[in-house]
Amino acid sequence: QVQLVESGGGLVQAGGSLRLSCVASHSLFRLLPVGWYRQAPGKQRELVANITSGGSTNYADSVKGRFTISRDNAKKTVDLQMNSLKTEDTAVYYCHLITFWGQGTQVTVSS
């Protein structure tokens, strides 16, 4: 059973920053792409960013230039640095690996 444990969510004012972190238990983490998704109330879950085993990254247009995804294969972690946060970034953020999901961490951006 693969476990993904997120941390780092919270309440922040618009314009502020947060850093999310996800620790994975998969033994082959270093070989797998991993990503962050988010789901706002009443909306579908959407991709925020992902990163391949080789370090190539992909971002949703809405977060390009503001968010940065990174991974540490030795620690089996994937982080999401979120800067210049907007109220529309408010959502539950989920770590995703293969078919597995973390429990989610709430990010709330106030105006």
Secondary structure, DSSP 8 states (H G I E B T S, - for coil): ---EEEE--EEEETT--EEEEEEE--TTGGGS-EEEEEE-TTS--EEEEEE-TT--EEE-TTTTTTEEEEEETTTTEEEEEE-S--GGG-EEEEEEETTEE---EEEEEE-
